Amino acid sequence: MKKRVFSGVQPTGNLHIGNYLGALKNWTKVQYDYESIFCIVDLHAITVYQSPEELKAKILEIAALFLAAGIDPAHSTVMVQSSVAGHAELSWLLTCVTPVGWLERMTQYKAKSALQETIGSGLMQYPVLMAADILLYQAGVVPVGDDQSQHLELTRDIAQRFNSLYGETFVMPETKLPTVGARVMGLDEPDKKMSKSAPGSNHAIGILDPPELIKKKLSRATTDSNPHVDFDTMGPGVQNLLGIYQAFGSVSEDDMKAKFAGMRYGDLKKNVTEMIVSHLEPIQQRYREITADPAYLLSILTAGRDRVAPIAESTVRLTKQRMGVFTS
Ligand code: TRP
C-alpha cells in the first residue's frame, strides 16, 4: 500500500516563491508516489483574527493555486480542513492528553503570542490541531519546512502518549520527504526565511505577482558591496538570488558558476527575473482559467472532502472508543 502524505497551508497572506519551491513544486513531483492529501487549514488561520470575507476568498485562492501549480485532483486530494468535522473533533480528544507545558514551550507559540494583546486559547492549541490533521488520516509522511519540525515532534509525542494511555491507535508520522527545493530567503532580509506574513513590500515574490512587480522587487533586492558575483565572498542576498535561479531552472552547481561568476548585479537580477517570470507565467495562466470557473473549483473541494471523510470518521470513532466516550 502506498504511504499517505498529508500537508497543510494556512489561507492567510500571499503564497510566494518560497512556498512554491519549498513545498508546492515538491508535492507535484511526489504526488504519484504517495496517497496525498493537501489541506487548506482554515481552522488554523482563525487562531488569530481574520476578516471573514478575506478568509473566504483566500481559501479558494489557495485551492486554485494548488491546482494551478500542478496538484492533480484526479490523483491527490485537495480539501478544506473545516469541511471535515473530524479535524476539530480529534483535536479536542487529543487536547485532553496534551500537557499545557508541552504547548507553552513551542517556539512558534511564543513568537506569535508575543504579538497579540489577547492570546486566544486556540493559538496555544494550534499544534494540537495540527497533530489532529496528521493523525486523523494516519499519515506516514508529512512534508513541511524546518520551521514546523517542532510541531511534528510534538505530534509524535502526543501520539505516543495517547497510545501508551489507551493502547496502540496512531501511526507515528515521519518527519518529511527529502526536499530538493531551496530554502528561499527574504529579498530585503536575506538572513530570514521568506515569509507570508513579513511586513516589507519588497520581502517576498508572490506566485501571483505580475512580471512588472517581480522586476521591481528584484531590482530592490539586497545584494552586497562586491561589484559583481564572486562565488567565494558573496553575501547572503546574492546567494539567495542565485539559489532562486538554480531551484527554478534545476541548474547544476558547475553551470551556475560558469554562467554567473563575474556577472554584474544588474545582469544577475535580470536573469533571475526572467527565470522567475517564465516559470510563474504558466501557473498564473492556469490560475486565471481555474478561477474563471468557480463551480469547477468547488466540485474539486467537495470531491476531496468526500474522499477523505470516511477515513476521518473511522479514526474519530476508534479514538472515541479507546477513550470510552459515547459512540452510537
Ligand atoms: N502549521 C503548518 C504551517 O504553518 C500548517 C499545517 C497545519 C500543517 N496542519 C498541518 C502542515 C499538518 C503539515 C501537516 O506551515
Residues whose N, C-alpha, C, O or C-beta is under 5 A from the ligand:
A	BS01	LIG	F6 S7 G8 V9 Q10 V41 M130 D133 V142 V144
